[in-house]
Amino acid sequence: MNTHLDLIKGIHPGFILERELNLRQLRKGRFALSIQEFPQTLGAITKGKRDMNTALSLKIEKALGLEEGYFMILQVYYDIAQEKKKQNTASPDLTKLRPVLFWDTKIETLNWQKQKKAVIKRVFERGNDMEKEEITRFYGVETIENILRDNE
């Protein structure tokens, strides 16, 4: 069974705060002033444009009667999710891949994770040894073998 925290992992803590304030029918501006914060600061956080910090997290949690550290835990999970997104945008060394291999798309904008099955099939059908080595390095031997095996 999923816990409440499991369901909201990766969501910006400001969105959860916004929901909490709405459920309690609290206005952001007045709430911000009640905890001696600038309304603009709280507004930026609830829009996801600013990260939650420890001091503010403690003030908000105390004022709302929430468990200490709740918003900081959400911030950490959000940061982890953002880092994973960045890592998934990594690409192979494009200098080792001939552009003609991807003649029908812009190789610079290719989503290497979403399209990995098509990329692997194409490189192993039409690529040279250097291209196959680079794709194997990027995706790993196990991934390559699984995709090529499923293709048979």
C-alpha positions as CSV (number, residue, x, y, z in Angstrom):
1,M,0.0,0.0,0.0
2,N,1.3,3.4,-0.9
3,T,1.7,6.0,1.9
4,H,0.7,9.6,1.5
5,L,4.4,10.5,1.0
6,D,4.9,7.9,-1.7
7,L,2.0,9.4,-3.7
8,I,3.5,12.9,-3.7
9,K,7.2,12.2,-4.1
10,G,8.7,14.3,-6.8
11,I,6.0,17.1,-6.6
12,H,7.3,20.5,-5.7
13,P,6.6,21.2,-2.0
14,G,5.1,24.6,-3.0
15,F,2.2,22.8,-4.9
16,I,1.5,20.7,-1.8
17,L,1.6,23.9,0.4
18,E,-0.8,25.6,-2.0
19,R,-3.2,22.7,-1.7
20,E,-2.9,22.6,2.0
21,L,-3.7,26.4,2.3
22,N,-6.7,25.9,0.0
23,L,-8.0,23.0,2.0
24,R,-7.8,25.2,5.1
25,Q,-9.2,28.2,3.3
26,L,-6.2,30.3,4.1
27,R,-5.1,33.1,1.8
28,K,-1.5,33.0,0.9
29,G,-0.8,36.7,1.5
30,R,-2.3,36.7,5.0
31,F,-0.7,33.4,5.9
32,A,2.7,34.7,4.8
33,L,2.4,37.8,6.9
34,S,1.3,35.7,9.9
35,I,4.5,33.7,9.8
36,Q,6.5,37.0,9.1
37,E,7.4,36.2,5.5
38,F,7.0,38.2,2.4
39,P,3.8,37.3,0.4
40,Q,6.0,37.3,-2.8
41,T,8.3,34.6,-1.3
42,L,5.4,32.3,-0.5
43,G,3.8,33.0,-3.9
44,A,7.0,32.1,-5.7
45,I,7.2,28.8,-3.7
46,T,3.6,27.9,-4.3
47,K,4.1,28.4,-8.1
48,G,7.2,26.2,-8.0
49,K,9.5,29.0,-9.0
50,R,11.5,28.9,-5.7
51,D,12.7,26.1,-3.6
52,M,11.6,25.5,0.0
53,N,14.3,26.3,2.6
54,T,14.7,24.8,6.0
55,A,13.8,27.9,8.1
56,L,10.7,28.6,6.1
57,S,9.7,25.0,6.1
58,L,9.9,25.0,10.0
59,K,7.7,28.1,10.2
60,I,5.1,26.8,7.8
61,E,5.0,23.4,9.5
62,K,4.6,24.9,13.0
63,A,1.9,27.3,11.8
64,L,-0.1,24.5,10.1
65,G,0.5,21.9,12.7
66,L,2.4,19.6,10.3
67,E,5.2,17.2,11.2
68,E,8.6,18.8,11.4
69,G,10.6,18.3,8.2
70,Y,7.6,17.5,6.0
71,F,8.2,20.2,3.4
72,M,12.0,19.6,3.4
73,I,11.5,15.9,2.8
74,L,9.3,16.9,-0.2
75,Q,12.0,19.3,-1.4
76,V,14.6,16.6,-1.3
77,Y,12.4,14.2,-3.3
78,Y,11.6,17.0,-5.8
79,D,15.4,17.7,-6.2
80,I,16.0,14.0,-6.7
81,A,13.3,13.8,-9.4
82,Q,14.8,16.9,-11.2
83,E,18.3,15.4,-11.1
84,K,17.0,12.2,-12.6
85,K,15.4,14.2,-15.4
86,K,18.7,15.9,-16.1
87,Q,20.5,12.6,-16.1
88,N,18.0,11.1,-18.6
89,T,18.7,13.9,-21.0
90,A,22.3,12.7,-21.4
91,S,23.3,11.6,-24.8
92,P,26.0,9.4,-26.4
93,D,29.1,11.1,-27.8
94,L,27.6,12.5,-31.0
95,T,31.1,12.9,-32.6
96,K,31.1,9.1,-32.8
97,L,27.8,8.8,-34.7
98,R,27.4,9.8,-38.3
99,P,24.5,12.2,-38.9
100,V,23.4,10.2,-41.9
101,L,22.5,7.4,-39.6
102,F,19.7,9.7,-38.2
103,W,18.9,11.3,-41.5
104,D,15.2,11.6,-40.7
105,T,15.6,13.5,-37.4
106,K,17.6,16.2,-35.6
107,I,20.2,14.1,-33.8
108,E,20.8,17.0,-31.3
109,T,17.1,16.9,-30.1
110,L,16.6,13.2,-30.0
111,N,15.3,11.9,-26.7
112,W,17.8,9.1,-26.2
113,Q,15.9,7.4,-23.4
114,K,12.4,7.5,-24.9
115,Q,13.7,6.4,-28.3
116,K,16.3,3.9,-27.2
117,K,14.7,0.9,-28.8
118,A,14.6,2.6,-32.2
119,V,18.1,4.0,-31.8
120,I,19.6,0.6,-30.9
121,K,17.8,-1.1,-33.7
122,R,18.9,1.5,-36.2
123,V,22.6,1.5,-35.1
124,F,22.9,-2.2,-35.0
125,E,21.2,-2.6,-38.5
126,R,23.1,0.2,-40.3
127,G,25.9,1.5,-38.0
128,N,29.6,0.8,-38.2
129,D,31.7,-0.7,-35.4
130,M,32.5,2.6,-33.8
131,E,28.8,3.6,-33.7
132,K,27.8,0.2,-32.2
133,E,30.5,0.5,-29.6
134,E,29.3,4.0,-28.6
135,I,25.7,3.0,-28.3
136,T,26.7,-0.1,-26.3
137,R,28.8,2.1,-24.0
138,F,25.9,4.6,-23.6
139,Y,23.0,2.1,-23.0
140,G,25.0,-0.9,-21.6
141,V,25.4,-4.4,-22.9
142,E,22.4,-5.8,-21.0
143,T,20.0,-3.2,-22.5
144,I,21.3,-3.8,-26.0
145,E,21.0,-7.5,-25.7
146,N,17.5,-7.3,-24.4
147,I,16.3,-5.0,-27.2
148,L,18.0,-7.0,-29.9
149,R,16.7,-10.3,-28.5
150,D,13.1,-9.0,-28.5
151,N,13.6,-7.9,-32.1
152,E,14.3,-11.4,-33.3
